[in-house]
Amino acid sequence: MATDTVYDGGSEADRRRVLELQQAYLDANATFDWVELQKIWSHSPTGVFFNMNGHTYVGLEHWTALWKYYSERIDTGLWEPYDQKIVIRGDMALATCHRRTRRRWKGSEAERPPDQVDKPAFISRSTMVMVREGGDWKTIHVHFSEANPGPRPGGI
């Protein structure tokens, strides 16, 4: 298991599996591999996913459609995690991390949304909630947002 990851609760097997699934998501996200996503995310229609684009997606079908759209229009490369924390309570797990990556628009300029600015490097934050389904962990909720590189208000 990753030595720089902080764990709270859960068995060694559960900790290892949750960390593996967090990495599997990051690997799939690097190429918007929606086929791999089907293996690691819950198929429950109650799943809610908050994307960095500011929109909410409900159910795996929504997120899959987003990745199919992005796969032809955005290049990000691998998302490198750090500051990982895994909290496990019974059949629910929380995995958080910061992630280094980049973003480049590769679609037609006519289709580029105003918020799709090329960034050679940036940091985002990730929260993934997993539940045990059928004996394995599946992601039921995510919340992604870009980190603010400026000073914190109040110097906190």
C-alpha positions in Angstrom: 0.0 0.0 0.0 1.0 3.6 -0.6 3.2 4.8 2.4 2.2 8.4 2.0 -1.5 7.6 2.3 -3.3 8.2 5.6 -5.8 5.5 6.5 -8.6 5.6 9.1 -10.6 2.4 9.7 -11.2 -0.7 7.5 -9.2 -3.9 7.0 -6.0 -4.0 5.1 -7.8 -5.7 2.2 -10.4 -2.9 2.1 -7.8 -0.2 2.4 -5.9 -1.8 -0.5 -8.9 -2.2 -2.7 -10.2 1.4 -2.1 -6.8 2.8 -3.0 -6.7 0.5 -6.1 -10.1 1.8 -7.2 -9.1 5.4 -6.7 -6.0 4.8 -8.9 -8.1 2.8 -11.4 -10.3 5.9 -11.8 -7.3 8.2 -12.3 -5.9 5.8 -14.9 -9.3 5.6 -16.7 -9.7 9.4 -16.5 -6.4 10.0 -18.3 -8.0 8.7 -21.5 -11.7 9.0 -20.7 -11.9 5.2 -20.8 -15.7 4.7 -20.1 -15.4 0.9 -20.5 -13.1 0.7 -17.5 -15.3 3.1 -15.6 -18.2 0.6 -15.9 -16.1 -1.8 -13.7 -15.3 0.6 -10.9 -18.4 2.9 -10.5 -21.8 1.9 -9.2 -24.5 1.3 -11.7 -27.1 2.6 -9.2 -29.2 5.4 -10.8 -28.9 7.2 -7.4 -25.2 7.9 -7.9 -24.4 11.7 -8.0 -21.2 13.1 -9.5 -20.0 16.7 -9.3 -17.6 17.5 -12.2 -15.0 20.2 -12.4 -17.0 21.8 -15.2 -19.5 22.9 -12.5 -22.2 20.5 -13.5 -23.9 17.6 -11.7 -24.3 14.2 -13.3 -26.8 11.6 -12.0 -26.1 8.0 -12.7 -23.2 6.3 -14.5 -25.0 6.8 -17.8 -24.7 10.6 -17.5 -20.9 10.4 -16.7 -20.3 7.9 -19.5 -21.9 10.3 -22.0 -19.7 13.1 -20.6 -16.5 11.0 -21.1 -17.5 10.0 -24.6 -17.9 13.8 -25.4 -14.6 14.7 -23.7 -12.6 11.8 -25.2 -12.7 13.5 -28.6 -12.2 17.0 -27.3 -9.8 17.1 -24.3 -6.4 15.7 -23.5 -5.4 15.6 -19.9 -2.8 12.8 -19.4 -2.3 11.0 -16.2 -3.7 12.6 -13.0 -1.0 12.2 -10.3 -2.4 11.8 -6.8 -0.8 13.0 -3.5 -2.0 13.9 0.0 -4.3 10.8 -0.1 -6.6 9.9 2.7 -8.8 6.8 3.0 -11.6 6.6 5.6 -13.6 3.4 5.9 -16.7 2.9 8.1 -18.5 -0.4 7.6 -19.7 -0.6 4.0 -18.8 3.0 3.1 -15.4 4.4 2.2 -14.2 8.0 1.5 -11.1 8.5 -0.6 -9.7 12.0 -1.0 -6.6 13.4 -2.7 -5.0 16.3 -4.5 -4.1 15.6 -8.2 -1.6 17.1 -10.5 -2.4 17.2 -14.2 -2.7 19.3 -17.3 -5.5 20.0 -19.8 -5.5 20.8 -23.5 -8.4 21.3 -25.8 -8.1 19.1 -28.9 -11.6 19.5 -30.3 -12.6 22.1 -32.9 -12.2 25.7 -31.7 -15.8 26.4 -32.7 -16.9 23.9 -30.0 -14.6 25.0 -27.3 -16.7 26.1 -24.2 -15.5 29.4 -22.6 -14.3 27.5 -19.5 -12.1 25.1 -21.4 -8.8 27.0 -21.1 -5.6 25.1 -21.8 -3.5 24.6 -18.7 0.0 23.1 -18.9 -0.2 22.2 -15.2 -2.8 22.5 -12.4 -3.9 20.9 -9.2 -7.4 19.6 -8.5 -9.1 18.1 -5.5 -11.0 14.8 -5.4 -13.5 13.3 -3.1 -14.8 9.8 -3.9 -17.4 8.0 -1.9 -17.6 4.2 -2.3 -20.0 1.6 -1.1 -19.7 -2.1 -0.9 -21.9 -3.7 -3.6 -21.9 -7.4 -4.4 -18.7 -7.9 -2.3 -16.6 -5.2 -4.0 -16.3 -1.4 -3.6 -18.0 0.8 -6.1 -17.9 4.6 -6.4 -21.4 6.2 -5.8 -20.4 9.8 -5.5 -17.5 12.1 -6.6 -16.8 15.7 -6.1 -13.9 17.3 -8.1 -12.8 20.9 -8.1 -9.7 22.9 -9.0 -7.5 23.9 -6.2 -6.8 27.6 -5.6 -3.1 28.4 -5.9 -3.4 31.7 -4.0 -3.2 32.4 -0.3 -6.0 31.2 2.0 -8.3 33.8 3.3 -7.1 34.9 6.8 -3.8 33.0 6.3 -5.4 29.8 7.6 
